[in-house]
Amino acid sequence: AAILEEYKKRIFQQTPELPFEQTESFEKVFGSVAFKEQMAATEVTDIDLIFSNIIVDADGSWTVIDYEWTFLFPVPKLFVLYRGLSYIIRCLQSGTGVLPN
């Protein structure tokens, strides 16, 4: 559970933080969305911040190894969190991955 808390913390500490506003570039990739509440975002977002793309060294430092799905427009931070957690749940259910120690 500690690794999940650290993952969430790192996503939400990304700066500079700004309120999510739907841009034309966002709509081209994700379509039009509507949220009940204001969402926090960053100007540049790596939506592929999944566990298999993160190397945690013995000293606890994190290295992200895949920037293929980095967008130069705001994406809600909650989406990045959802995507990472959804991916690891699917991996565990299918038997293709395990949570790191």
VMD Tcl script that draws the C-alpha trace (Angstrom):
set ca {
  {0.00 0.00 0.00}
  {2.94 2.35 0.61}
  {3.92 2.23 -3.06}
  {0.38 3.20 -4.07}
  {0.41 6.17 -1.69}
  {3.78 7.26 -3.08}
  {2.47 6.91 -6.63}
  {-0.55 9.09 -5.86}
  {1.62 11.65 -4.06}
  {4.00 11.95 -7.00}
  {1.16 12.45 -9.48}
  {-0.49 15.15 -7.41}
  {2.77 16.95 -6.59}
  {3.59 17.52 -10.25}
  {3.97 21.21 -10.93}
  {3.11 23.68 -12.19}
  {-0.48 22.80 -11.33}
  {-3.32 24.50 -13.13}
  {-7.08 24.05 -13.37}
  {-8.00 21.68 -16.17}
  {-9.47 23.42 -19.20}
  {-10.47 21.42 -22.22}
  {-8.34 22.43 -25.20}
  {-8.72 21.65 -28.87}
  {-5.68 19.35 -28.63}
  {-7.24 17.51 -25.67}
  {-10.50 17.01 -27.57}
  {-8.67 15.59 -30.60}
  {-7.20 12.82 -28.42}
  {-9.83 12.24 -25.72}
  {-13.02 13.80 -27.07}
  {-15.23 16.22 -25.22}
  {-15.62 15.69 -21.47}
  {-17.59 17.32 -18.68}
  {-16.73 17.16 -14.98}
  {-18.93 18.02 -12.02}
  {-15.95 19.57 -10.22}
  {-12.84 21.47 -11.27}
  {-9.94 19.08 -11.96}
  {-6.25 19.74 -11.30}
  {-3.91 19.30 -14.26}
  {-0.39 20.11 -15.42}
  {0.70 21.71 -18.69}
  {2.54 18.58 -19.82}
  {1.16 15.13 -18.96}
  {2.57 11.62 -19.30}
  {-0.58 9.48 -19.26}
  {1.51 6.30 -19.50}
  {2.82 6.71 -15.96}
  {2.06 3.08 -15.19}
  {4.06 0.90 -12.81}
  {5.86 -1.02 -15.56}
  {7.26 2.32 -16.79}
  {8.70 3.31 -13.40}
  {12.00 2.06 -11.99}
  {12.40 2.52 -8.23}
  {16.05 2.43 -7.17}
  {17.29 1.02 -3.85}
  {17.48 4.57 -2.48}
  {13.80 5.14 -3.35}
  {14.36 7.48 -6.31}
  {12.01 7.02 -9.26}
  {12.95 6.97 -12.94}
  {10.25 7.05 -15.61}
  {11.36 5.14 -18.70}
  {8.59 5.72 -21.25}
  {7.44 9.09 -22.55}
  {5.63 7.83 -25.64}
  {2.23 9.02 -24.34}
  {3.27 12.48 -23.15}
  {0.98 15.29 -24.19}
  {1.79 19.00 -24.33}
  {-1.67 19.98 -23.11}
  {-3.45 19.68 -19.77}
  {-4.90 16.32 -18.76}
  {-6.57 15.86 -15.35}
  {-4.23 14.34 -12.76}
  {-7.04 12.05 -11.64}
  {-7.03 10.48 -15.10}
  {-3.33 9.64 -14.77}
  {-4.00 8.08 -11.35}
  {-7.02 6.16 -12.67}
  {-5.08 4.86 -15.68}
  {-2.16 3.63 -13.58}
  {-4.37 1.91 -11.03}
  {-6.66 0.46 -13.69}
  {-3.66 -0.95 -15.56}
  {-2.15 -2.65 -12.50}
  {-5.53 -4.12 -11.53}
  {-5.94 -5.60 -15.02}
  {-2.39 -7.00 -14.89}
  {-3.01 -8.63 -11.52}
  {-6.32 -10.10 -12.63}
  {-4.83 -11.53 -15.80}
  {-1.69 -12.86 -14.12}
  {0.64 -10.79 -16.31}
  {2.05 -8.59 -13.56}
  {2.61 -8.21 -9.85}
  {2.93 -5.28 -7.50}
  {6.54 -4.42 -6.62}
  {7.79 -5.23 -3.10}
}
mol new
graphics top color blue
foreach p $ca { graphics top sphere $p radius 0.5 }
foreach p [lrange $ca 0 end-1] q [lrange $ca 1 end] { graphics top cylinder $p $q radius 0.2 }
display resetview
